């Protein structure tokens, strides 16, 4: 199998297809994750195991799979790209996945989402307090996992992951604050900064941790972080497109879910700030407290006609080009970064 790196160069997959890589990551990281969750006190363990899909609400075993494992895959791929042994970075990969799931538990509460991975969200099953503190426990467990490894890179990795959590929280706070502002009161620059903090920061941190565990210098670590952040912005742009035009059979959410929630996502803000008649129409629709199906359909058309869809697609491509440029600073021979490129292509070529 071959894939491109975003510059037009094609690379042989050599078994590094993204799905195969994600499967290998699951196999490597899942035992470490399960061991960590097993160490939690009983009630917290039960919520966490349910959230990860490994137990039903009554505590009996389940066969669910906890997401795609994209972030831990980035850790291991970054380590390999810089000549390190991915086996020594498995704990760091597990820590990143624990932080990601801490954010999911909290996001589901904040957003009042009732479904995740085709089952009721943890807070709807166990209540908000238990889901909230289970998320807190996962964050603490992540930092403890890093320190317990005893790797020379662990202190720097723990400091970087802790700073990333603060940035994630700032991004989530900004996203929530946008909901309280008028449809024309959020700028595109603000929205991009929020997306980088909320999504790009953890992907960047994952790549940076992989670099640290490969023994890379500061410049390479920074370039890897920048690669992940730019790829993360591309990921968020595609995710926002899916939030408007995603097929419910694939997303598990109703059509136009982000429009139903009046979410100020990137394509929406691009349309609102376009200065077009369609942007003005969209602003009026966003002032409706309870949009009907007809309003949601009109809003989707307005976003597209105001250029929001085209802008988001072009911006995603531009962010991926920037990501590849940053990656080339860390790994001049991009052939050595085939796994990272495969993962980046995977997250930006999702259909909707």
C-alpha positions in Angstrom: 0.0 0.0 0.0 1.2 3.5 -0.7 0.3 6.9 0.7 1.3 10.5 0.2 2.9 12.8 2.8 1.1 15.9 1.7 3.9 17.1 -0.5 3.1 14.8 -3.4 5.8 12.3 -2.4 4.4 8.7 -2.2 5.7 6.3 0.4 5.3 2.5 0.5 3.1 1.6 3.4 5.3 -1.4 4.4 2.7 -2.6 6.8 2.3 0.8 8.3 -1.2 1.3 7.1 -3.0 3.5 9.7 -5.6 0.8 10.6 -2.9 -1.8 11.2 -0.9 0.7 13.2 -3.9 1.5 15.4 -4.5 -2.2 15.9 -0.9 -2.7 17.0 -1.3 0.3 19.3 -4.4 -1.1 20.9 -2.5 -4.4 21.5 0.4 -2.6 23.1 -1.4 -0.1 25.2 -4.6 -1.8 26.3 -2.9 -4.0 29.0 -1.3 -0.9 30.5 -4.6 0.9 30.5 -6.5 -1.9 32.0 -3.9 -2.3 34.8 -4.2 1.3 35.6 -8.0 1.2 35.7 -7.8 -1.9 37.9 -5.8 0.1 40.4 -8.7 2.5 41.0 -11.0 2.3 44.0 -14.1 0.2 43.2 -16.7 2.8 42.4 -14.3 4.8 40.3 -13.1 1.7 38.5 -16.6 0.7 37.6 -17.3 4.1 35.9 -14.0 4.1 34.1 -14.3 0.5 32.9 -17.8 1.3 31.6 -16.6 4.4 29.8 -13.7 2.5 28.2 -16.2 -0.1 27.0 -14.8 -3.0 28.9 -17.7 -3.5 31.3 -21.5 -3.1 31.2 -23.2 -0.8 33.7 -23.8 -3.7 36.0 -20.0 -4.5 36.0 -20.2 -7.6 33.8 -17.5 -7.9 31.0 -18.2 -6.1 27.7 -16.3 -6.4 24.4 -16.2 -2.7 23.5 -13.1 -1.0 22.1 -12.2 2.4 23.7 -11.9 4.6 20.6 -9.4 4.6 17.8 -6.2 5.0 19.9 -5.0 7.8 17.7 -3.2 9.7 20.4 -1.2 6.8 21.8 -0.4 5.8 18.2 1.1 9.2 17.7 3.3 8.7 20.7 4.7 5.4 19.5 5.0 6.5 15.9 6.9 9.7 16.9 9.3 7.6 19.0 10.0 5.3 16.1 10.4 8.2 13.6 13.2 9.6 15.7 15.0 6.3 16.1 13.7 5.3 19.5 12.2 2.0 20.7 8.4 2.4 20.9 8.3 -0.3 23.6 9.8 2.2 26.1 7.1 4.7 25.3 4.0 2.5 26.0 3.5 4.0 29.4 3.6 7.5 27.9 1.1 6.4 25.2 -1.2 5.1 27.9 -0.9 8.3 29.9 -2.0 10.4 26.8 -5.0 8.1 26.3 -6.0 8.4 29.9 -5.9 12.2 29.6 -7.9 12.0 26.4 -10.6 10.0 28.2 -10.6 12.3 31.2 -11.6 15.1 28.8 -14.2 12.9 27.1 -15.9 12.2 30.5 -16.0 15.9 31.3 -17.0 17.0 27.9 -20.0 14.7 27.8 -21.1 16.3 31.1 -20.5 19.9 29.9 -22.1 19.2 26.5 -24.9 17.1 27.9 -24.1 14.4 25.3 -26.1 11.3 26.0 -24.4 8.9 23.6 -20.7 7.9 23.1 -19.4 4.9 21.2 -23.0 3.7 20.6 -23.9 3.4 24.3 -25.2 5.8 26.9 -22.6 8.2 28.3 -21.2 7.5 31.8 -22.9 10.5 33.4 -26.3 9.4 32.2 -25.7 5.9 33.7 -23.8 6.7 37.0 -24.8 10.4 37.5 -22.8 13.6 37.1 -20.8 13.4 40.4 -19.4 9.9 39.7 -18.6 10.6 36.1 -16.9 13.9 37.1 -14.6 12.4 39.8 -13.9 9.3 37.6 -12.5 11.8 35.0 -10.4 13.5 37.7 -9.1 10.1 38.7 -8.0 9.3 35.1 -6.1 12.5 34.9 -4.2 11.8 38.1 -3.6 8.2 36.9 -2.1 9.5 33.7 0.6 11.5 35.6 1.2 8.7 38.0 1.7 6.3 35.1 4.4 8.5 33.6 6.3 8.9 36.9 6.0 5.2 37.8 7.8 4.2 34.6 11.1 5.6 35.9 12.2 6.6 32.4 14.7 9.5 32.2 12.2 11.4 30.1 9.4 11.0 32.6 9.8 14.3 34.5 9.8 16.4 31.3 6.9 14.4 29.9 4.9 14.8 33.1 5.5 18.6 33.1 4.5 18.8 29.4 1.4 16.7 29.9 0.3 18.8 32.9 0.7 22.0 30.9 -1.3 20.4 28.1 -4.2 19.7 30.5 -4.3 23.3 31.5 -4.4 24.3 27.8 -7.1 21.8 27.1 -9.2 23.2 30.0 -8.7 26.7 28.6 -9.9 25.5 25.2 -13.0 23.9 26.7 -13.7 27.1 28.7 -13.5 29.2 25.6 -15.7 26.8 23.6 -18.4 27.1 26.3 -18.0 30.9 26.5 -18.7 31.1 22.8 -22.2 29.8 23.4 -23.0 32.8 25.6 -21.9 35.3 22.9 -23.9 36.5 19.9 -23.5 34.8 16.5 -21.5 37.7 15.2 -19.4 38.2 18.3 -16.9 35.3 17.8 -14.0 35.9 15.4 -12.4 33.3 13.2 -9.0 33.8 14.9 -10.6 33.2 18.3 -12.2 30.0 17.0 -8.9 28.7 15.6 -7.1 29.5 18.9 -9.9 27.6 20.8 -9.6 24.6 18.4 -5.8 24.5 18.8 -6.1 24.5 22.6 -9.0 22.0 22.7 -7.9 19.5 20.0 -4.4 20.4 18.7 -2.7 20.6 22.1 -3.1 17.0 23.0 -2.1 15.7 19.6 1.0 17.9 19.7 1.7 16.7 23.2 1.5 13.1 22.1 4.0 13.7 19.4 6.3 15.6 21.7 6.2 12.9 24.3 7.2 10.4 21.6 10.1 12.6 20.8 11.2 12.9 24.4 11.2 9.1 24.8 13.4 8.8 21.7 15.9 11.1 23.4 15.3 14.0 21.0 16.6 17.5 21.5 14.5 20.6 22.2 14.2 21.6 18.6 13.0 18.2 17.5 10.5 18.0 20.4 9.2 21.5 19.5 8.8 20.5 15.8 7.0 17.3 16.7 4.6 19.3 18.9 4.0 21.8 16.1 3.3 18.9 13.7 0.7 17.4 16.0 -0.9 20.8 16.6 -1.3 21.5 12.9 -2.6 18.0 12.2 -4.9 18.5 15.2 -6.4 21.6 13.6 -6.9 19.7 10.4 -8.6 17.0 12.4 -10.9 19.5 14.1 -11.8 21.1 10.8 -12.8 17.8 9.4 -14.7 16.9 12.6 -16.6 20.2 12.3 -17.6 19.4 8.8 -18.8 16.0 10.0 -20.8 17.8 12.7 -22.8 19.5 10.0 -22.9 17.1 7.1 -22.0 13.8 8.7 -24.0 10.7 7.8 -25.9 9.6 11.0 -25.2 6.0 10.0 -21.5 6.7 10.5 -21.5 9.3 13.2 -24.2 7.9 15.5 -25.5 11.4 15.8 -28.5 13.2 14.1 -27.8 15.0 10.9 -26.6 18.6 11.5 -25.9 17.8 15.2 -23.7 20.9 15.6 -26.3 23.1 14.1 -29.0 21.7 16.3 -26.8 22.7 19.3 -26.1 26.1 17.7 -22.4 25.3 18.0 -20.0 28.0 16.8 -17.8 25.5 15.0 -15.1 26.6 12.5 -17.2 26.3 9.3 -20.0 28.2 11.0 -17.9 31.0 12.2 -16.2 31.3 8.8 -19.7 31.6 7.3 -20.9 34.1 10.0 -17.9 36.3 9.4 -18.1 36.1 5.6 -19.9 39.4 5.2 -22.4 37.7 2.8 -26.2 37.7 2.8 -26.1 34.0 3.6 -23.9 34.7 6.6 -26.5 37.2 7.8 -29.2 34.6 7.3 -27.2 32.1 9.3 -26.8 34.7 12.1 -30.6 35.1 12.3 -31.1 31.4 12.4 -28.5 31.1 15.2 -30.6 33.6 17.3 -33.4 31.0 17.4 -33.3 29.2 20.8 -34.8 25.9 19.6 -34.1 25.4 15.9 -36.5 23.2 14.0 -35.5 20.6 11.4 -36.3 23.2 8.7 -34.1 25.8 10.4 -31.2 23.3 10.7 -31.5 22.4 6.9 -31.5 26.1 6.1 -28.5 26.7 8.3 -26.5 24.0 6.6 -27.3 25.5 3.2 -26.4 29.0 4.5 -23.0 27.7 5.8 -22.2 26.2 2.5 -23.4 29.2 0.4 -21.5 31.6 2.6 -18.3 29.6 1.9 -17.9 28.0 5.3 -17.7 24.5 3.9 -15.1 25.3 1.2 -13.1 27.4 3.6 -12.9 24.6 6.1 -11.9 22.0 3.5 -9.2 24.4 2.1 -8.0 25.3 5.6 -7.7 21.6 6.6 -5.5 21.0 3.6 -3.4 24.0 4.4 -3.0 22.9 8.0 -1.8 19.4 6.9 0.7 21.0 4.6 2.0 23.0 7.5 2.1 19.9 9.6 4.3 18.1 7.1 6.6 21.1 6.9 7.0 21.0 10.7 7.5 17.2 10.6 10.3 17.7 8.1 12.1 19.9 10.6 12.1 17.0 13.1 12.7 14.2 10.6 14.4 15.5 7.5 14.0 12.1 5.8 10.2 11.8 5.7 10.5 8.2 4.7 11.4 7.5 8.4 8.1 9.2 9.4 5.8 7.0 7.4 3.7 6.0 10.4 3.1 9.6 11.4 2.2 10.6 7.9 -0.2 7.6 7.6 -1.9 8.7 10.8 -2.1 12.3 9.7 -3.7 11.2 6.4 -6.1 8.9 8.3 -7.5 11.7 10.4 -7.9 14.2 7.5 -9.5 11.8 5.0 -12.5 10.7 7.0 -15.6 10.7 5.0 -18.8 12.6 5.9 
